[in-house]
Amino acid sequence: MSLYVNGTLAGTATNSSPWAAGGPLLIGAEDGGSTPGTVASFPGEISDVQAFDYALTPNQVGALYQQIQ
């Protein structure tokens, strides 16, 4: 995994225990688990979220960041 902040690589990690996600993608909230709905909603604002079903290259990340500048 790679985390980019403002188009710049901020950190990397590996996940030795991948999982098969079975629910919806949540942005700014946490799934309630066995309780329907969501919990712990983010109290701020989140903008310009993009999700991909493949890993982006560093060049693709940089190009996306340049588009929003």
Backbone as a printed PyTorch tensor [residue, N CA C, xyz], in Angstrom:
tensor([[[  0.8470,  -1.1690,   0.0000],
         [  0.0000,   0.0000,   0.0000],
         [  0.8930,   1.2320,   0.0000]],

        [[  0.4120,   2.2490,  -0.6760],
         [  1.1220,   3.5230,  -0.7050],
         [  0.1240,   4.6330,  -0.4200]],

        [[  0.5110,   5.5610,   0.4350],
         [ -0.3270,   6.7110,   0.7650],
         [  0.3180,   7.9520,   0.1740]],

        [[ -0.4590,   8.6640,  -0.6430],
         [  0.0090,   9.9150,  -1.2440],
         [ -0.7750,  11.0660,  -0.6310]],

        [[ -0.0770,  12.1240,  -0.2740],
         [ -0.7020,  13.3330,   0.2460],
         [ -0.2810,  14.4770,  -0.6570]],

        [[ -1.2570,  15.1410,  -1.2500],
         [ -0.9830,  16.2440,  -2.1750],
         [ -0.0060,  15.8270,  -3.2790]],

        [[ -0.1990,  14.6190,  -3.8030],
         [  0.5970,  14.1410,  -4.9190],
         [  1.9640,  13.5990,  -4.5730]],

        [[  2.3230,  13.6070,  -3.2890],
         [  3.6400,  13.1570,  -2.8530],
         [  3.5170,  11.9160,  -1.9830]],

        [[  4.3650,  10.9180,  -2.2230],
         [  4.3480,   9.6980,  -1.4290],
         [  4.6440,  10.0230,   0.0240]],

        [[  3.7080,   9.6660,   0.9230],
         [  3.8580,   9.9610,   2.3450],
         [  4.2310,   8.7210,   3.1460]],

        [[  3.9620,   7.5320,   2.6130],
         [  4.3060,   6.3260,   3.3510],
         [  3.8740,   5.0800,   2.6070]],

        [[  4.4710,   3.9600,   2.9870],
         [  4.1160,   2.6720,   2.4090],
         [  4.0030,   1.6360,   3.5190]],

        [[  3.2760,   0.5680,   3.2410],
         [  3.1270,  -0.5320,   4.1910],
         [  2.6910,  -1.7690,   3.4210]],

        [[  2.8040,  -2.9020,   4.0620],
         [  2.3070,  -4.1360,   3.4620],
         [  1.1990,  -4.6880,   4.3480]],

        [[  0.2900,  -5.4070,   3.7400],
         [ -0.7980,  -6.0350,   4.4740],
         [ -0.6740,  -7.5340,   4.2680]],

        [[ -0.2500,  -8.2330,   5.2980],
         [ -0.0720,  -9.6750,   5.1810],
         [ -1.3620, -10.4380,   5.4190]],

        [[ -2.4340,  -9.7190,   5.7460],
         [ -3.7330, -10.3540,   5.9950],
         [ -4.8230,  -9.6770,   5.1670]],

        [[ -4.7830,  -9.8330,   3.8460],
         [ -5.8310,  -9.1950,   3.0300],
         [ -7.2010,  -9.7770,   3.3400]],

        [[ -8.2370,  -9.0230,   3.0550],
         [ -9.6020,  -9.4600,   3.3020],
         [-10.4400,  -9.2190,   2.0630]],

        [[-11.5540,  -9.9020,   2.0110],
         [-12.5030,  -9.6970,   0.9140],
         [-13.6070,  -8.7770,   1.4350]],

        [[-13.5620,  -7.5400,   1.0280],
         [-14.5740,  -6.5800,   1.4700],
         [-15.9240,  -6.9530,   0.8860]],

        [[-16.9430,  -6.9640,   1.7230],
         [-18.2630,  -7.3540,   1.2560],
         [-19.3000,  -6.2630,   1.3560]],

        [[-18.9210,  -5.1080,   1.8390],
         [-19.8940,  -4.0350,   2.0110],
         [-19.5540,  -2.8370,   1.1620]],

        [[-20.2850,  -1.7610,   1.3500],
         [-20.0530,  -0.5470,   0.5580],
         [-18.7890,   0.1900,   1.0050]],

        [[-18.2490,   1.0040,   0.1170],
         [-17.1280,   1.8750,   0.4420],
         [-17.6540,   3.0340,   1.2890]],

        [[-17.0620,   3.2420,   2.4570],
         [-17.4640,   4.3320,   3.3320],
         [-16.3410,   5.3660,   3.3710]],

        [[-16.6810,   6.6070,   3.1630],
         [-15.7210,   7.7080,   3.2430],
         [-16.1430,   8.5900,   4.4110]],

        [[-15.2920,   8.7010,   5.4200],
         [-15.5870,   9.5570,   6.5660],
         [-16.5110,   8.9520,   7.5930]],

        [[-16.6760,   7.6470,   7.5710],
         [-17.5210,   6.9820,   8.5590],
         [-17.0090,   5.5680,   8.7620]],

        [[-17.4560,   4.9570,   9.8270],
         [-17.0760,   3.5860,  10.1410],
         [-18.3190,   2.7270,  10.1100]],

        [[-18.2140,   1.5420,   9.5470],
         [-19.3410,   0.6100,   9.4830],
         [-19.7390,   0.2230,  10.9080]],

        [[-21.0340,   0.1280,  11.1430],
         [-21.5310,  -0.2510,  12.4530],
         [-21.3900,  -1.7270,  12.7600]],

        [[-20.8180,  -2.5190,  11.8580],
         [-20.6590,  -3.9520,  12.0920],
         [-22.0030,  -4.6390,  12.1080]],

        [[-22.3330,  -5.2820,  13.1980],
         [-23.6160,  -5.9750,  13.2940],
         [-24.7720,  -5.0080,  13.5160]],

        [[-24.4420,  -3.7380,  13.8540],
         [-25.4750,  -2.7170,  14.0290],
         [-25.6840,  -2.0200,  12.6940]],

        [[-26.9130,  -1.9830,  12.1840],
         [-27.1510,  -1.3150,  10.8900],
         [-26.7230,   0.1460,  10.9180]],

        [[-26.2880,   0.6440,   9.7830],
         [-25.9120,   2.0540,   9.6610],
         [-24.4390,   2.2720,   9.8880]],

        [[-24.0720,   3.5050,  10.1280],
         [-22.6720,   3.8550,  10.3360],
         [-22.4980,   4.5060,  11.6950]],

        [[-21.2670,   4.4930,  12.1770],
         [-20.9260,   5.1320,  13.4440],
         [-19.6660,   5.9590,  13.2360]],

        [[-19.3540,   6.8140,  14.1780],
         [-18.1210,   7.6020,  14.1620],
         [-17.9650,   8.4110,  12.8810]],

        [[-18.9630,   9.1860,  12.5140],
         [-18.8650,  10.0270,  11.3270],
         [-17.7920,  11.0940,  11.5150]],

        [[-17.0540,  11.3700,  10.4530],
         [-16.0020,  12.3870,  10.4650],
         [-16.6420,  13.7560,  10.6280]],

        [[-16.2010,  14.5710,  11.5850],
         [-16.8610,  15.8490,  11.8590],
         [-16.4570,  16.9950,  10.9260]],

        [[-15.5820,  16.7380,   9.9750],
         [-15.1260,  17.8060,   9.0870],
         [-15.6920,  17.6640,   7.6930]],

        [[-14.9550,  18.1770,   6.7280],
         [-15.3540,  18.0930,   5.3270],
         [-14.3440,  17.2440,   4.5630]],

        [[-14.8450,  16.4600,   3.6460],
         [-13.9970,  15.6390,   2.7790],
         [-14.3720,  15.9860,   1.3470]],

        [[-13.3690,  16.2640,   0.5150],
         [-13.6720,  16.6350,  -0.8630],
         [-12.7650,  15.9000,  -1.8350]],

        [[-13.1980,  15.8500,  -3.0730],
         [-12.4360,  15.3020,  -4.1890],
         [-11.9360,  13.8820,  -3.9310]],

        [[-12.8420,  13.0070,  -3.5500],
         [-12.5060,  11.6000,  -3.3320],
         [-12.6310,  10.8580,  -4.6530]],

        [[-11.6290,  10.0530,  -4.9650],
         [-11.6610,   9.2000,  -6.1500],
         [-11.2310,   7.8070,  -5.7250]],

        [[-11.9360,   6.7970,  -6.2030],
         [-11.6000,   5.4100,  -5.8920],
         [-11.3580,   4.6540,  -7.1890]],

        [[-10.3850,   3.7820,  -7.1740],
         [-10.0130,   3.0010,  -8.3440],
         [ -9.9870,   1.5300,  -7.9720]],

        [[-10.2720,   0.6660,  -8.9290],
         [-10.2300,  -0.7730,  -8.6550],
         [ -8.9020,  -1.3790,  -9.1000]],

        [[ -7.8770,  -0.5460,  -9.1640],
         [ -6.5260,  -0.9860,  -9.4960],
         [ -5.5400,  -0.0090,  -8.8560]],

        [[ -4.2940,  -0.4270,  -8.7230],
         [ -3.2690,   0.4310,  -8.1330],
         [ -2.7810,   1.4400,  -9.1610]],

        [[ -2.7280,   2.7010,  -8.7620],
         [ -2.2080,   3.7490,  -9.6380],
         [ -0.6860,   3.7830,  -9.5740]],

        [[ -0.0730,   4.1710, -10.6620],
         [  1.3740,   4.3720, -10.6800],
         [  1.6770,   5.7390, -10.0600]],

        [[  2.9150,   5.9480,  -9.6170],
         [  3.2680,   7.2770,  -9.1050],
         [  2.9840,   8.3850, -10.1210]],

        [[  3.2090,   8.1490, -11.4010],
         [  2.9300,   9.1640, -12.4240],
         [  1.4380,   9.4640, -12.5080]],

        [[  0.5860,   8.4410, -12.3930],
         [ -0.8600,   8.6620, -12.4290],
         [ -1.3120,   9.4770, -11.2170]],

        [[ -0.7380,   9.1840, -10.0500],
         [ -1.0810,   9.9520,  -8.8430],
         [ -0.6950,  11.4180,  -9.0380]],

        [[  0.5090,  11.6530,  -9.5450],
         [  0.9710,  13.0220,  -9.7820],
         [  0.0730,  13.7540, -10.7790]],

        [[ -0.3340,  13.0630, -11.8310],
         [ -1.2090,  13.6880, -12.8450],
         [ -2.5590,  14.0350, -12.2550]],

        [[ -3.1110,  13.1540, -11.4250],
         [ -4.4010,  13.4470, -10.7830],
         [ -4.2710,  14.6680,  -9.8700]],

        [[ -3.2010,  14.7450,  -9.1160],
         [ -2.9970,  15.8850,  -8.2290],
         [ -2.8810,  17.1830,  -9.0210]],

        [[ -2.1840,  17.1400, -10.1460],
         [ -2.0440,  18.3350, -10.9760],
         [ -3.3870,  18.8080, -11.5330]],

        [[ -4.3020,  17.8840, -11.7780],
         [ -5.6280,  18.2400, -12.3010],
         [ -6.4280,  19.0810, -11.3100]],

        [[ -6.2020,  18.8990, -10.0170],
         [ -7.0020,  19.6260,  -9.0260],
         [ -6.3060,  20.9130,  -8.5610]],

        [[ -5.1180,  21.1650,  -9.0690],
         [ -4.4030,  22.3860,  -8.6890],
         [ -4.8020,  23.5470,  -9.5470]]])
